[in-house]
Amino acid sequence: MRRGGNPGKARRSGGFTLLELLLAFMVFALSFATVLEILSGSMRNTVRARHFTEAAMTAQSVMDQVGVMIPLEVGLELDGESGAYRWALSIYEFQGAGGDYDAVAMSELTGIALLQVDMRVSWGQPPAEQSRRFSTVKAMLASHMLENGP
């Protein structure tokens, strides 16, 4: 004798249906694809940050040589390579930044000449070539600049 059951209904097993498995697999696949997209974006950002950092270090290294190994002369233009990075450097008289002529006037009063050093660092191959510009101001005695010529 059976207790509490409906004799017309078949017993259901404890497993999953094919539809439930397919739905679970689709949810897993979509979430996995999303995670992969996030990771690939992170990798791209990491590579981009590495290139920007190495470009800045290259610029700093070359600009540190200006006035020591590279002569500090108005009109000087140099270019070169450092590993995978190409650079171009130019030196000219500082004109003031954004209308700030106090620094220029002060340099004239003190006998110190201000020279702007601009540098462009590039890497990669066209059409994916990247480049960044760097700039600094160097000071030197105006009498030294007159001796070497403008």
C-alpha positions, 0 to 999 in steps of 0.5 A: 500500500502506498502512502500519500502519493498520487498514483497518476504522477510519475516520480521525478528524479533529482537531476537537472533538465537539458534546458536548465543546463543550457541556461546555466551554461549561457550565463557562465559563458556570458559572465566569462566573456565579460571577465575576459574583456575586463582583463584584456582592457586592463592589459591594454592599459598596463602596456599603455602606462608602461610606454608612457612611463618609459617615454617620460624616463627617456625624456628625463634622461636626455633632458638631464644631459642638456647643459652637461653633455648636450650644449645649452645653445639657442637654436640647437636641434638634436634627435636620437634613439633610446631603445624602442623610443625616438626623440627630437630635442630643440632649444630656444629662448624662453618667452614666458608661459601663458603671458607670464612675463615676470620670469622673463623680466626677472631673468633680465634683471638678474643677468640669467638667461632662460632657455626652453628645452622641448622634446618629443618622444615617439614609439611604435610604427605608423599608423599606431605610432604614439608620441608625447611632448615634454618641456622644461626651462633651463637657466644660464648666465646671460654673459655665457650665452652672449659669449657662445652667440645666440 
